[in-house]
Amino acid sequence: MRQIVLDTETTGIDPNEGHRIIEIGCVEMMERQLTGRNYHVYINPQREVEAEAITVHGITNEFLTDKPVFAEIADEFFEFIKGAELVIHNAAFDVGFMDSEFARLKPVRKTAEHCGVVDSLAIARKKHPGQKNNLDALCKRYGVDNSNRELHGALLDAEILADVYLLLTGGQTALSLDAGSEEGGGSGGVRRLSAERKPLRVLKASADEARAHVEFMDALAKQAGGTVWNRIENPGD
């Protein structure tokens, strides 16, 4: 399965009031493995960024002046996400902005008609009811290093969310025996495994080893009056 972990930054909080996307960050996963293929772009929103929004993400109007408008990047962005399952924290917010941007163009595209959408916030709330489930709280809970996250940034947040999502949904990104408690008290954290690593070798027992195992289990069965192993291998006995 191809999944895209996605985050956006915007000029404000409501696309119905004319607010626009100013940054998109995407991280690709295949079969729950990070591929190293990302998509990242800053966008000129053709309007002012609210001062309150700037305090959250630090992206100023001056910085965005020479960036492309959404219409210029819409096709390449759509091609990157098309057919994938999008993993988004508080998905309704980002998808609402994406649909608002796509609605300004021809052909009009609706995100949910071309992509699956998974809301990691909804998953976290179901798994940890009554607790804080924003991205910072989840990083602490699962031992994900977010020390570089002084301000929100779409690509950085997407990379962090990818690690959190894999742990939140039960998949390890690395084996860490000292990862700490659920509340993030340990010094472990997430270490990404390379998507290019060689698969693990499967070692099978030799004929002599298999024979020695059977002899051992038979001897153990005589002492113990039978074993679970023998009952599994010989269900009719």
C-alpha positions as CSV (number, residue, x, y, z in Angstrom):
1,M,0.0,0.0,0.0
2,R,1.3,3.5,-0.9
3,Q,0.7,6.0,1.9
4,I,1.5,9.7,1.9
5,V,1.9,11.4,5.3
6,L,0.8,15.0,4.7
7,D,0.8,18.4,6.4
8,T,0.0,21.9,5.4
9,E,0.6,25.4,6.8
10,T,-1.9,28.1,6.0
11,T,-2.6,31.9,6.2
12,G,-5.4,31.3,8.8
13,I,-7.8,28.7,10.0
14,D,-10.8,28.9,7.7
15,P,-10.7,28.4,3.9
16,N,-14.3,29.6,3.7
17,E,-12.9,33.1,4.8
18,G,-10.5,33.1,1.9
19,H,-7.5,31.7,3.7
20,R,-5.0,29.8,1.6
21,I,-2.3,27.1,1.8
22,I,1.3,28.4,2.0
23,E,3.3,25.2,2.5
24,I,2.8,21.5,1.8
25,G,5.0,18.7,3.1
26,C,4.5,15.1,2.1
27,V,6.4,11.9,3.1
28,E,5.9,8.7,1.1
29,M,5.6,5.2,2.6
30,M,5.3,1.9,0.8
31,E,4.0,-1.1,2.9
32,R,4.7,0.9,6.0
33,Q,8.3,1.6,5.1
34,L,9.6,5.1,4.5
35,T,10.9,5.4,1.0
36,G,12.9,8.6,1.3
37,R,10.7,10.2,-1.4
38,N,9.2,13.5,-0.3
39,Y,7.3,16.4,-1.7
40,H,7.7,19.9,-0.3
41,V,6.8,23.3,-1.6
42,Y,6.1,26.9,-0.4
43,I,3.2,28.7,-2.0
44,N,2.4,32.4,-2.6
45,P,-1.1,32.7,-1.2
46,Q,-1.9,35.9,-3.0
47,R,-3.2,37.4,0.2
48,E,-1.8,38.4,3.6
49,V,-0.7,35.8,6.2
50,E,-2.4,36.5,9.5
51,A,-0.1,37.6,12.3
52,E,-1.4,34.9,14.6
53,A,-0.6,32.3,12.0
54,I,3.0,33.6,11.6
55,T,3.5,33.1,15.3
56,V,2.7,29.4,14.8
57,H,4.7,28.6,11.7
58,G,7.0,31.5,11.3
59,I,6.4,31.9,7.5
60,T,6.2,35.6,6.6
61,N,4.6,37.5,3.8
62,E,8.0,38.7,2.6
63,F,9.3,35.1,2.4
64,L,6.4,34.0,0.2
65,T,6.6,36.9,-2.3
66,D,8.7,35.0,-4.9
67,K,7.1,31.6,-4.4
68,P,4.8,29.9,-7.0
69,V,1.0,30.3,-6.7
70,F,-1.0,27.1,-6.1
71,A,-2.1,26.9,-9.7
72,E,1.5,26.5,-10.8
73,I,2.1,23.5,-8.5
74,A,-1.3,21.9,-8.5
75,D,-0.7,19.3,-11.1
76,E,2.6,18.0,-9.7
77,F,1.1,18.0,-6.2
78,F,-1.9,16.1,-7.4
79,E,0.2,13.5,-9.3
80,F,2.2,12.9,-6.1
81,I,-0.8,12.1,-3.9
82,K,-3.1,10.6,-6.5
83,G,-4.2,7.0,-5.6
84,A,-2.4,7.0,-2.3
85,E,-3.8,6.8,1.2
86,L,-3.2,10.1,2.9
87,V,-2.3,10.1,6.6
88,I,-3.1,13.5,8.2
89,H,-3.3,14.7,11.8
90,N,-6.7,16.4,12.0
91,A,-7.5,15.5,8.4
92,A,-10.6,17.7,8.0
93,F,-8.5,20.8,8.4
94,D,-5.9,20.0,5.7
95,V,-8.4,18.3,3.3
96,G,-10.7,21.3,3.6
97,F,-7.9,23.6,2.5
98,M,-6.8,21.3,-0.3
99,D,-10.4,21.0,-1.7
100,S,-10.7,24.8,-1.5
101,E,-7.5,25.2,-3.5
102,F,-8.5,22.6,-6.1
103,A,-12.0,24.2,-6.4
104,R,-10.4,27.3,-7.8
105,L,-9.0,25.4,-10.8
106,K,-10.2,23.4,-13.7
107,P,-10.8,20.5,-13.6
108,V,-12.1,20.7,-10.1
109,R,-10.7,17.9,-8.0
110,K,-12.0,16.5,-4.7
111,T,-9.3,14.9,-2.5
112,A,-11.5,12.0,-1.3
113,E,-12.4,11.1,-4.9
114,H,-8.8,10.4,-5.7
115,C,-7.2,9.4,-2.4
116,G,-8.0,7.5,0.8
117,V,-7.8,9.6,4.0
118,V,-6.8,8.4,7.4
119,D,-7.0,10.8,10.4
120,S,-4.3,10.0,12.8
121,L,-5.9,12.4,15.4
122,A,-9.0,10.3,15.4
123,I,-6.9,7.1,15.8
124,A,-5.0,8.7,18.7
125,R,-8.2,9.9,20.4
126,K,-9.7,6.4,20.2
127,K,-6.5,4.8,21.6
128,H,-5.8,7.4,24.3
129,P,-9.2,8.8,25.3
130,G,-9.1,11.8,27.7
131,Q,-5.4,12.5,27.0
132,K,-3.7,15.2,24.9
133,N,-3.3,13.9,21.4
134,N,-1.7,16.7,19.5
135,L,1.6,15.9,17.7
136,D,3.9,17.1,20.5
137,A,2.0,15.1,23.1
138,L,2.2,12.0,20.9
139,C,5.9,12.5,20.3
140,K,6.4,12.5,24.1
141,R,4.2,9.5,24.6
142,Y,5.9,7.4,22.0
143,G,9.5,8.6,22.4
144,V,9.7,10.4,19.0
145,D,12.4,13.1,18.9
146,N,10.8,16.4,18.0
147,S,13.6,18.6,19.4
148,N,13.9,20.5,16.1
149,R,10.3,21.5,16.2
150,E,10.4,25.0,17.6
151,L,7.8,26.2,15.0
152,H,5.3,24.2,12.9
153,G,6.7,23.3,9.5
154,A,4.8,21.1,7.0
155,L,7.7,18.8,5.9
156,L,9.1,18.5,9.4
157,D,5.7,17.8,10.9
158,A,5.0,15.2,8.2
159,E,8.3,13.4,8.9
160,I,7.5,13.4,12.6
161,L,3.9,12.3,12.0
162,A,5.2,9.4,9.9
163,D,7.2,8.1,12.9
164,V,4.3,8.7,15.3
165,Y,1.7,7.0,13.0
166,L,3.8,3.8,12.6
167,L,4.1,3.5,16.4
168,L,0.5,4.6,17.0
169,T,-0.8,1.8,14.7
170,G,1.4,-0.9,16.1
171,G,4.3,-1.0,13.7
172,Q,7.9,-0.5,14.8
173,T,10.3,1.7,12.8
174,A,13.2,0.2,14.9
175,L,13.7,-2.3,17.7
176,S,14.5,-0.4,20.8
177,L,14.6,-2.3,24.1
178,D,15.0,0.9,26.2
179,A,12.4,3.1,24.5
180,G,11.0,4.1,27.8
181,S,7.4,4.2,29.1
182,E,4.3,5.2,27.2
183,E,4.6,8.7,28.5
184,G,8.0,9.1,26.9
185,G,10.2,8.9,30.0
186,G,12.9,6.8,28.3
187,S,15.9,7.9,26.2
188,G,15.1,5.5,23.3
189,G,12.9,7.0,20.6
190,V,12.6,6.2,16.9
191,R,15.4,5.3,14.6
192,R,14.4,4.9,11.0
193,L,15.5,1.8,9.1
194,S,16.7,2.4,5.5
195,A,14.2,1.4,2.8
196,E,17.3,0.1,0.9
197,R,18.4,-2.4,3.5
198,K,18.8,-6.0,2.5
199,P,16.0,-8.4,3.7
200,L,16.8,-10.6,6.7
201,R,18.2,-14.1,5.9
202,V,15.9,-17.0,6.8
203,L,18.0,-19.8,8.4
204,K,16.5,-23.3,8.3
205,A,17.4,-26.1,10.6
206,S,19.7,-28.8,9.1
207,A,18.6,-32.4,8.9
208,D,20.8,-33.3,11.9
209,E,19.4,-30.3,13.9
210,A,15.8,-31.3,13.1
211,R,16.4,-35.0,14.1
212,A,18.0,-33.8,17.4
213,H,15.0,-31.7,18.1
214,V,12.6,-34.6,17.6
215,E,14.7,-36.8,19.8
216,F,14.7,-34.1,22.5
217,M,11.0,-33.6,22.4
218,D,10.3,-37.4,22.5
219,A,12.5,-37.6,25.6
220,L,10.8,-34.7,27.2
221,A,7.4,-36.2,26.4
222,K,8.3,-39.4,28.2
223,Q,9.3,-37.5,31.3
224,A,6.3,-35.1,31.3
225,G,3.6,-37.3,30.0
226,G,3.3,-35.5,26.7
227,T,4.1,-31.9,25.4
228,V,2.1,-29.2,23.7
229,W,4.5,-29.3,20.8
230,N,3.8,-33.0,20.1
231,R,0.0,-32.5,20.4
232,I,0.3,-29.7,17.7
233,E,2.4,-31.8,15.4
234,N,0.3,-35.0,16.0
235,P,-3.2,-33.7,16.6
236,G,-4.7,-37.1,16.3
237,D,-2.7,-38.7,19.0
